[in-house]
């Protein structure tokens, strides 16, 4: 049984190829201003626009944003409705700019629980931008990493039962091909805003060797300068992948 090779350990840290962000703090931003939570989510959508543009200007090839988790369905119904409305608005209002700026959009998550018009908008956006190559923008919607891992394991088990592969034929590569992120490189850098220091069921498999940077800034206030600061912190890290440092 083979495993996917890790990058060689090195005393130098290159620029991050893939940056993932847990966008946290919209509700607290709104509460601090005496505003409804949806106001924070709307300002958070503005931050998405700034960060996508900033990542492109910084030459980051892959950006992944955690927009809505499988656990977020437990929030009040009106807040969930507002979040879905913002997703509709983003897919329709930002698509032309994303396309014009060479962004390839991919929405990662379980689409079964989404409204049919949102699923249609996602498919249209992915189709329009699929040949762009300046930056890959992945938005995780109705995504939960434990669910993703269980589904991948179930798919491999079903293939084994069907005689398509043996248990010994299952390795990291075959497992990764069953994940929702198949074809997407693992994140080098994971950023979480708002001061919280946890990864909240986000890209658990994929972030095995990601550098974690937690920032106090609430997501609606996050911009290119904060992204640059996180990348600067990444550059100061020595990535050893379990090996010995320099």
C-alpha positions, -999 to +999 in steps of 0.1 A: +000+000+000+015+034-010+009+068+004+011+102-012+046+116-007+050+147+015+071+177+003+107+175+014+115+191+047+132+224+043+144+253+064+128+277+038+091+284+035+079+292+000+050+313-008+016+296+000+001+280-031-033+275-014-048+297+013-080+286+031-100+309+053-126+303+080-146+335+078-157+341+113-171+371+133-200+385+112-224+382+141-202+397+166-194+426+142-231+433+139-238+429+177-210+454+186-228+480+164-263+472+176-272+458+142-290+425+132-268+396+124-277+398+087-260+431+086-227+414+096-232+388+069-238+415+043-206+433+053-189+399+053-199+395+016-180+428+010-149+413+027-151+383+003-149+406-026-119+424-011-101+392-003-107+375-036-093+406-054-064+409-029-055+372-033-053+376-070-031+407-067-008+388-043-004+360-068-021+333-046-031+306-070-059+289-049-082+305-023-108+285-004-135+302+018-157+285+044-191+301+038-217+277+053-212+245+072-235+215+076-238+226+113-251+261+103-285+247+094-292+247+132-291+285+133-324+304+134-344+300+102-344+337+093-306+338+096-303+307+074-327+323+049-306+355+049-274+335+043-289+316+014-301+349+000-266+363+002-252+333-016-277+338-044-267+375-046-230+366-046-233+341-074-253+364-096-238+398-088-201+388-085-199+363-114-190+389-141-162+404-120-148+370-111-149+359-148-133+392-159-105+388-134-097+353-145-111+335-114-123+299-117-151+294-093-159+260-076-185+254-049-176+225-026-201+208-005-233+187-005-257+203-029-286+180-020-297+203+008-296+235-013-325+251-031-328+242-068-322+277-081-290+280-060-278+246-074-285+259-109-267+292-103-237+272-090-236+251-121-239+281-144-211+299-125-187+269-126-194+264-163-188+301-172-155+303-153-141+267-158-114+278-183-101+307-162-066+302-147-055+333-128-069+321-095-090+292-083-117+304-059-134+276-039-164+284-018-174+257+007-212+257+011-231+230+031-198+215+038-186+194+068-153+176+068-164+146+089-194+140+066-170+143+036-146+117+051-175+093+060-188+096+024-154+089+009-150+058+031-184+046+022-177+050-015-145+031-012-162+003+007-190+000-019-163-002-046-145-029-027-177-049-022-184-046-060-149-060-066-136-028-082-107-027-058-092-046-029-087-034+006-049-034+000-055-011-030-069+017-008-042+043-002-041+081+005-044+088-032-075+067-038-091+082-007-084+118-017-100+111-051-133+104-033-132+137-013-152+167-024-119+185-029-106+160-055-082+178-078-076+207-053-042+209-037-040+208+001-040+242+018-005+255+029-021+282+051-053+281+070-065+315+084-093+319+109-106+354+118-123+368+149-098+354+175-113+319+177-087+292+176-103+260+162-109+246+127-146+238+131-149+206+110-132+223+080-108+205+056-097+181+084-079+157+060-066+184+037-051+206+064-030+178+079+002+199+073-013+234+069+002+263+088-025+278+111-028+315+116-055+329+139-062+366+137-083+388+160-099+408+132-136+401+126-143+389+091-162+421+079-131+441+087-107+417+070-090+429+038-059+425+017-036+440+043-047+413+068-042+386+042-007+400+035+001+399+073-010+362+075+012+354+045+041+372+061+036+350+092+035+319+070+069+329+055+084+330+090+073+294+097+097+264+091+077+236+076+091+203+086+064+178+077+074+156+107+111+158+098+140+176+115+144+214+110+175+231+099 
